[in-house]
């Protein structure tokens, strides 16, 4: 997150810009989770319904399951990091949604 000097008074315009940025980051994180879940869904479909030998079926399942698990885990990790950043920012400068200073 961009460092803002402690003495800086946020205007309404600044607060709204920060809210838009925060929401854009949230949408990106949700896209990671959504993509990961889609990969896991494809992995389940391949495992359950693909008509192939066991080795090929397992390989195809892993090809989709590993990136899916990674994307979901990364999205959850970034959610935790963003929430901590948001709480720290709100502690320093008050509520960003206009109810603060």
C-alpha positions, 0 to 999 in steps of 0.5 A: 500500500502506498505510504501516506504521511501521518500529518496528511488530512484525507479529503473526500476525493482521496477517501473515495479513490482509496475505496475504489482501489480497495474494491478493485483489489478485492475483485482481483482476489475474488477472480483468483478464487473463482478461477481456482474453483473452476480448475478444481471443478474441471479436475473433478469432472476429469476424474469422475467422467473421463474415460481413459486409463488410470494413469492418464486420468490421474495425470489430467486430474493433477494438471487441473487440481494443482493450479486450482488449489494454488489459485484458491490458496493464493486468493485466500492468502491475499484476502488476509493480507489485504484485510490487515492492510485495510485495518492498519490504514483505518487505524492510522487515518480513520474510516475510509468510507467517510465516517471517520475524520 
